[in-house]
Amino acid sequence: MQCFSMTGFALRRRVSRIAGSVLFTAVVALAPRVASAQPVAGDTNCDGQVSEADMDLLILRLFGEEDVPDCGNFDVNRDSVISAADLGLLASFLRAPLGPQITFLGVARTDGVVATPLGSLEDGTVVYYRGGGLGFQLVIEGAPGASRSPVGTHTLDSVAGNPNHRPDIQAEVTNQLGDGSTPVCDEFGVPATNPIDFSFTNSISNALNDLACRAQVTSTRATACTQDRFGQANFVNPSSKVQFCIPVDTAIAFPTDDTLFAVQLRDQAGKLGSVKRMLLRVISGPMPPTFTPVPPTTTPTATFTKTVTPTATFTRTPVNTRTPTSSRTATRSPTRTPSRVITPVTPSITPTPPVGTPTQTPTQTRTGQPATGTPTRTPSRTLSPTRSGTPTRTGPPAATGTRTRTPTRTAPPTPTGPQGPIITFFGVLTAGEQEVPPTSFTTDDPPIPIYDFTFGCLFYFVVEAKKRGPSSIFDIVEDTFVDVGCPGLEVQATNPLGMGSLTVCDLPTDPGGVPATNPPDLNDPPLSCNAFNDIGCLFNDGTIGGTKARLCTDTSACILNVNGNHICKTDADRQFCGLMDSRNSFPKGRTLVTARVRDVSGHLSAPAQLIIDSGGGCE
């Protein structure tokens, strides 16, 4: 107690010099205004924040100073006794952030399954991998910190020119998302903040609001965006009280790079918690091996000091138990039967053996004896072919053979059916790039697969196609959007998507959506190419803005198999992958979707169809 008395005496002298009647007057003036609010632990003067002034006031109270204003918050540790223990706890509050603690920071698929990290950097930054820059969720969970104030849930608080207005979830990225647009809460993207900096400037406050406004927040476990091991909606961390989920769609797609994501939370008392970081590595190809951080050296180094290339701060010690297979075709198609067997059509010209003996023998009959003049030669050349069923023709000998050629020729001089590419697969993937099996099929011939979705967005369409014919000389047109004419991929829906805007490749300032084509347009050429180009803008080759087909390679294809490899499902030449985002969501009910593929000669494939049975809206 003697040690405490000496410390208290020194602090008391400091308080006496700076406080005096001014301090007491200020405290008295503030107390009535906040007395009815929920008390913040350590806020002894009830001004809504914990500071050195609270320490000074508590010391005065402990030493029995008279006329110390009491707003009922001196019992910092809530043990019903005002003692030195309250002073020690208050001192710890001042040494540590008072705001919310982040209980989980990571990545989840759109179906709520939480991703497994690759490892962590030396400074504790968790590293996650994604094969593409969109189609997943950023998940942040929090709980009250030392202030014991509930976590704030405001995701947008923006006032032009005033950097003090910020949301309760404050997140930054070191690479721009989407196209990095700077207007707050538009649909063009989010600007980068590199290096991470939470200082109070207009540009940083705008970037914080721009990313936070896309977050969905819940304090109820049953409405969480993640699921537990039983498949039920739940928070990732049992101690979490609030969850923020940011769906990553086309508008805020991450680039192919390492992007540092840093976030801090604010509570309802305005207190900020500590910053937590996550590294998101977006690269094409198989999942990299997991790693452990490099053991710390004896010389302390600053943790992640303005370095946006954290790949240099760790070495991937291959502690993975995943043995990469040198050939993914062994797992992809060991028993695959080609979905299309081309049987060359051989003209069946079967010469029928002649029936009987051709009697095309001209019989010259001399009538009578030659008279005394010129012999009268009556050419009674009678053609008497014995071909059964063939009318007797009188004409030149060349036209009267008895060869009976049976017309069983089925050669293809007159093409029937489509002459373009063959669609070998048309299906649906989750936003996590895993194949979704059809829920059921129609009774049509052939049956049309039906896919049931709770929501109308955040899933992929995948079209795989192969060149037609034994020679396969006509390549598939790879473009899914062209300025003039129809693209190589023609996808159409019988219901409008999103707002059904007629504008091709809508800007974020437009209503958005794709108009309906009902009934499906199967003309060649189609009546209009606008709707095809409009939905074609949603298909890409794995890069932002790359509206083209993909190759069936592990670094390009979009279907993720159980081994973590990206593949084509069938023996295809090209694969088209398109994510249906929030602005192009399917309406409630059933929508028939038709796809066709064109080759460079202009020929179209036969149509492939599926049905989306959606609950409408977007999650």
C-alpha positions, 0 to 999 in steps of 0.5 A: 500500500505504501507503493500505491500511496507514493504513486497516488501522491505524485499523481495527486500533485499533478491533478491539483496543478491542472484541475482545480475548480475548472476540472470540477465545473466541467465534470459537473456540467457533463454529468447530467447529460450522460448520466442516463446513458449506459456507463462505460467502464473506466469513464469516471467523469461520464464524458463518454470516453476513458482518458487521463482525466478519469484516472485523475478523478479516481485518484482524488476520490480514493484519497478522500478529496471533498466535492469530487463529482460522482456520476456513479462510475468509480467502480471500474471493476464492478465489484461494488467497492471503490479501491486500488483494484479499480485504479489498476484496471483503469490504468490497464484500460489506458494502456490498451485499446478500449474498443471492440476486439475482432474475434474472427477475420477471414474468408467464406464461400457464398454458401457460408462454408469458412475457408481454411487459411494457408498459414500466417505471417511472422507478425500474425497476419493470416493468409488466405488463397483464392483462385479468382478475385470474386465469388466469396465473402469477407467475414469480420466478427467482433465482441465488446472490448475493455470499454464493454460498450456494444459493437457499433453496427453503422456501415455508412456515415459519410459527409462530403468534406468532413473526414470525422464521419466514418462507419463503425466497421473501418476496413482498407485494402492495399490494392484497388477493388474493381476499378478503384472508383473513388465516389463513396458507395458506387458500384465501380469499385473501392480505391486502395490505401497503400500503405495502411493508414487510418488517419483522418483525411477526406480520401481515407474516410471516403474509402472506409465508407466506400467499402463498409457500405457493402457490408451486411451486419447481423447480431443474431446467430441464426442470420449469420452468413457463415455456417457451422460444421452441422450446416447451420447458420452460426458465427465462426467464433462462439464469443462473437456478438456481431458479424459483418459480411462483405460479398465480393462480386464483380464490382469489388473483385480483388486483383490477381495479386497479394492484397492486404486487408486491414480492419478495425471496429468501433463501439457505440461509445465511439471507442476503436479497437485494435487493427487486425490484418489478413492477406488475400492471395489471388492467383490462378491455379491449384491451391498453394501449399500451406506454410508456417511463419519463419521463426522470429529472429533475435532482433525485433523487427517492425511488423508489416511496415508499409510492405505490400509484398508480404510474400517476401516476409515468409517462406512457404515451408512445405508442411502441406500434406497435400501431395500435388499430382502431376496429372489432373487428367488422371482424376478428371477423366479416367473413365470419361466417355466422350460425350460425342462420338463422331461416326463418319457417314459413308455413302452406302452406294451399293451397286445391285448386281444386274438382274438378268442379262442386258438384252440391249442387243440391237437386232437388225432384221432384213425384211425380204430379199434384196430387190434390184435396187438398194436394200431397204434396211429397216432398223427395227432396233428394239430395246427390250431391257428386262429391268423389272419395275423400270419403265422402258426407255427408248433412247440412246444406248448410254441411257438404257443400261440395266444397272440397278443402283439402289438409292440408299445414299445418305451422304451429307450434301444437304446438311441437316441440323446445326453445323456449328460447335457442340455444347458439351456441358451447360451447368451451374457452379456455386460462387466458390466455383464448385459444381451444383447438381440439378435439383430435378428435371423436366419431362421434356425430350430431352429433359431440361435440368432444374436448379433451385436457389434460395436467392437469385444471384452469386452463382456461375453459369458454365458453358463448355464447347467443342469444335464440330466434325472430324476435321474441326477446322472452325475455331470457336469465337471466344468473345462474349461481348463485341461492339458490333454483331453477336458474340461467340456465346449467346446466353438468353433468359426468358425473364428479365434479370435485375432491373431488365435494363435495355442498356448493353453492359450497364454502367453502375449509374444505370438501373442494371440488368438484362432484358428478357428474351421470351420465347428464346430466339433460335433464329440464325442470325438472331433478331437482336444481339443486344441481350446476348452482349449484355449478359456476355459482359458477365462472362470473363476469362478470370481477369477483370474486364476480360470478356472471353472464353477460357482454356481447359487448363488448371490456370484458366478453367473455373470449375474447382474439383475435389482435389483443388484443381480447376478443370473443364468437366468435359472434353471441350475446347473452350469454357465460358464462365459467368458470375450472376452478380447482385445487379443481374439477379434472377427474379422469383420463379422459374426462368428458362436459360438458353445457350448457344456457341458460334464458330468463326465460320458463323455456324451456331451450335444446337441450343442447350437449356436449363431452368433456374428456379429462384427465390428472388433477390440477392443474398 
